[in-house]
Every structure is written in structure tokens, then in C-alpha cells.
Amino acid sequence: MIQEMYELFRLREPVPYIILAIFAVGWVIVFERFIALQITYRLNFAKFNLTLRRMLAAGDLDRARQYCAASGSSGLPVITAKAIEAYETENFRVRMVVSEETLSFMPRIRRRISQLPNLAAVAVLLGALAAVNGIWQSFQMVDGLELGLKSFAFSRGLSHALTPIALGLGASVFLMIPYGVL
């Protein structure tokens, strides 16, 4: 099967290259989101939580707000700063403010991740479309051959026709695994 996939690329058929491009775009999204989640939004939660608790227990809300601003623009410091502001003005709104800020911040984290299942589906569908085309060509190829040659030619054409769908399914699997992880 790997050799037949290589043969598709060698023959410069367009569908494998399109599936490869879709796969590459998907992995660019995976790497970008992984970098964003591990570097941009990374926070030492234990240290942040301990320091913030000490400041809040001492009643030093201004310093706690400044500490949140200095900790970065990742989700938790921003949400915590908004919660401190809500506590100062209307302390009964803290839970509502935390919920609102969390809901408004989540799209920044999930950005482009939802495109991975779409790309995986397109890869499979393109492979299926190429497989249907290959099966159709196999039927046309064996038309007019005698029975002994017909079964040999059809089986050879059918195995060649199923290679694009295998390529699409492989690309889909390797796009959906990081989707589940992210």
C-alpha cells in the first residue's frame, strides 16, 4: 500500500497532493496551537495562586490587581483581575463576572482547533472521490476484455483505485489524534 501511495505521487496525480496539502495545513494549526498553549498561555499556577491568596488574605486588592496585570495576558490573570474589580464594586457579581470573562476568553484558546475535523473530513472525502473515479475507470478499462483478463485487470485497477481513500483515511487519523489532545 505504501508503494502504491508513492506511485500516486510519482505519477503526479492531483488528489494525493491536495490531501498532502490539507494534512500540512492541519499540522500547521496543531503546531501553532501547541506553541500558543504551552508558551503564550503558560502560567505557574501554584505560584500564582499562592501569591494571590496571600495578597487577598492581607486585603491588599491594589497589589493583587497589579500582580495579575504583571502575570501576563493569559486567561487566569485577566479573569482574576476582573473578579477583583467586581469584588471591589459589587461583591455579589463576582461569580457572574468570572463566568462572563471565562466564556469570552475560551474562543481565544480554541481558535482554529475546530478546523481540524473539517480538514480530516475533506481529506477522507477527496480520497473517496478519487476512489470512486478509479473504480469507474477500472470498469471502463475491462470493458471488452475476455473473462480471464477482465478479472485480473479489474482487481489490479480496483487496488489502485482504493489507494487514495487509504491516503485520505491516514491523513484523517493523524489530524484527529492531535485534535483530541488539544
N, C-alpha and C positions, 0 to 999 in steps of 0.2 A: 504494500500500500504506500509506503514512504517513497519507493521508487516511482510509482505511478504519479504521486504528487509532484515529485521532482520533474517527471516527464511533462506534466501540465505546464510547469513554469518554463521548462526548456522550449516547449512548443509555442510559448508566448501567447497562451490563451488568456483572455482578459479577466475572466471571473476569479482565478486564483490571485491575481494581482490586486483586484478590488477587495477580496477577502483579506489579503495581507495588509492592505492599507487600512481597512476597518479595524483589524487587530492592532495595528500600530497606533492608531488614534486612541483606541481604548486603553492601551498601556501608557500612553502619554498622560491620559486622565488619571490613571492609577498612580503613576509616579508623582504627578503634581499634587494630588490629594494626600498621598502619603507624606510628602515633604511638608505640606501645609499643616497636617495634623500633628506631625512629630516635631516640627521645628517652630512654625509660626504660632500655633496654639498650645505649645507645650508650657506647662506650669508645674512647679514643685508644689503639689497640693498640700502635703504635710506641713511644709514650712509656711506657706501662705495661710493656711488655716490656723496654725498655732499663733503666728504673729498677729493675725487679725483678731483672734479670740482675746488675746492679751489686751490689745488696744480697746476693744469693745467692752471688756470687763472693767477696764480702768475708766470708761466713759469718755475716752478721747476720740470723738467721732471725726473731727477735722483731720487728725493724723491718720485715722483709718481710711478716710476718703483719699488722702494724698498717697497712702501706701497702695491703695487699689489702682490709682492712676499711674503710679510708678511701676506697678507689676506688669503692665502691658495692656494690649487691646484684645487679649484672648477673652473668651466667654466669661469665665468666673469673676475676674476682677471688675469687668464692666457691669455685670449683673449685681455684684456685691455693692459697688458704688451707688447704683440706682436704688438698691434696697436701703442703704444708709440714708440717702436723701429722703426716701419715702418715710423712713422711721423718724427723721427729724421733723418733717412737716405733718404727716398724718400716719401715726404708727399702726393704725388698723389696716392700712393699704399695703403693707409690706409683702404679704403673700401674693396679692394681685400684681404688684409691680414685678416681683420675681418671676411669676408665670408669664407676664407680658414680655419681659426682656428675654426670657429663655426662648419663647416662641419666635421672637424677632431675630434672635441670634442663630437659631438652628439652620436656617437656609444658607447662611454663610459657611457652615461646616459641611452641609450636604451638597453644596454646589457641584454640579457636573457628575456626581456619583450616579444619579438616576439615569444617566445616558448609557451606562454600561450594559444593562439588559436590552436596551434598544439596539445597540451595536451588535450584541450577541445574536439577537433575533434576525437582524438584517444579514449577518454572515450566514446563518443557517438557511434563511430563505433564498439568498443568492446561490448557495450550494445546491439547494433543492431545485431551483430554476435551471441551473446548469445540468443537473442530473436528469431532469425531465427532457431537456433538449438533447442530451446524449442518448437517452433511451429512444427518443424519437428518431434520431439519426441511425441508431442500431436497427430499428425496424426498417428504415428506408434502405439501409445497406444490404440487408439479407433478402430484400425483395428480388425475386427472380433467380436466386441461387438454388441448387439442388439440396435435398434434405440433409445429407451428411455435412456439407459445407455450411449450411444455414445454421445449425446448432452451434458449430464451432465459432463462426463469425459473430453470431448473436451473443454468445457467452463472453467472448472477448470484448465486444462493444459494450455489453452491459457492465462488465467490471470496470472498464474505462469511464463509463458514464456515472458510476457511483462515487468516483474519487472526489469530485468537487463537494459533494454533500459531506463526505468524511472530513474534508478540509474545513468546511463551514462548521461542522459539529465540534471539531477540535478547537477552532478559534473561539467558539461559543463557550466551551468548558473553561478555557483559560482566561476568559473575560469574566465569567461568573464567579470563579473562586475568589479573586480579589474583591469583587463586589460584596460578597458575603463577609469578607474580613473587614472591609472599610465601613 
